Amino acid sequence: MRDSCTAIWYDGRTSQQREVTVRLVEGSLSLSGPGGDRLYALAEVDIDPPLGRVRRTLRFPDGAAAETDAADFVEELLRKQGKRRALRGVHRWEMSLVRALAALAATLLIVLGFLRFGVPFLAQKVAFALPAATEELIGRETLQILDKVAIQPSALPPQRREELTRRFRSMTAGHPERKRWRLEFRASKTIGANAFALPSGIVVMTDRMVELAENDDQVVGVLAHEIGHLTHRHALRHLLQNSVTALVVATLTGDIVSASSLAATMPTVLIDAKYSRDFEREADAAAVEYLKQKGIPVRRYAEILARLDADHFRERSAAPRLGGLIDNHPLMLERVQRVLAAE
């Protein structure tokens, strides 16, 4: 058993350092060297945990400290103090390159697994658990922000807007949340032909989207798709998945501390991101199911998807839109084929 070692001494008042000898003497530490001897009760000495090959530091109650390479001596001091040595295992991992790389790989897998599976799972649970008032606030403020930066009042004839609004109401008549859901029309050269669902049940359809449709059945297909997004809370889930901090807070507290901050984030999420394939697949399935129930040819929905894709292609060729603004329709050909296969 080793009962002494050499160390570098710092008095805690100046930057001067001196070499001293540290001895374990019956429950005390004796330090001897230039400047005199010192004696400390072992129980009053704090020992820093190991970190790779860095010297171990002994800290004394008067502010002084001593650094030493004698790891075995330090471990003996810890044993005498009666402290647990759980950190020794961590130290062994730090000293092994293979173990350190294995730990890093395991950490990366855990993080990636959480982002891939944990975040969507939590987002779904939180989206369906949030108070309706919170969801309505997010949707209302999001629309206000979009009205300022990206969209303008609709130029469609009032009669046409009223016709489609009545159709939307009839489509949602049997849904328990129908009173919160509403259809809004907006014009926008930036967004072009599009429709999107916001938290709280607001569906926004652009004038260009209405004009692009060859018949009302195609418009109904688009509306049924957006109602699918509403039913599955896709907008809120998408927002939460892109706001991991807010998601964790909401999971732990059961509410979102600042719905306004999430509302401010929502336009950016719409601009810079697209719905996942799973979300689009669910919304498409909802549209197909509704059309079949009402005896409307499913092909009508496939037709408007194809027309929408062609229209967006022309716009991108003429003047690329910043960030593909609210371009929530990736892999359109795949979607058209899937819809036609369900006919």
Sequence and secondary structure as in RCSB ss.txt:
>XXXX:A:sequence
MRDSCTAIWYDGRTSQQREVTVRLVEGSLSLSGPGGDRLYALAEVDIDPPLGRVRRTLRFPDGAAAETDAADFVE
ELLRKQGKRRALRGVHRWEMSLVRALAALAATLLIVLGFLRFGVPFLAQKVAFALPAATEELIGRETLQILDKVA
IQPSALPPQRREELTRRFRSMTAGHPERKRWRLEFRASKTIGANAFALPSGIVVMTDRMVELAENDDQVVGVLAH
EIGHLTHRHALRHLLQNSVTALVVATLTGDIVSASSLAATMPTVLIDAKYSRDFEREADAAAVEYLKQKGIPVRR
YAEILARLDADHFRERSAAPRLGGLIDNHPLMLERVQRVLAAE
>XXXX:A:secstr
   EEEEEEE SSSS EEEEEEEEETTEEEEESTT  EEEEGGG EE    TT  EEEE TTS EEEES HHHHH
HHHHHHT   HHHHHHHHHH HHHHHHHHHHHHHHHHHIIIIIHHHHHHHHHHHS HHHHHHHHHHHHHHHHHHT
 EE  S HHHHHHHHHHHHHHTTTSTTGGG EEEEEE TTT S EEEETTTEEEEEHHHHHH SSHHHHHHHHHH
HHHHHHTTHHHHHHHHT HHHHHHHHHHSS S HHHHHHHHHHHHHH    HHHHHHHHHHHHHHHHHTT  THH
HHHHHHHHHHHHHHHHHHS  GGGTT    SHHHHHHHHHHT 
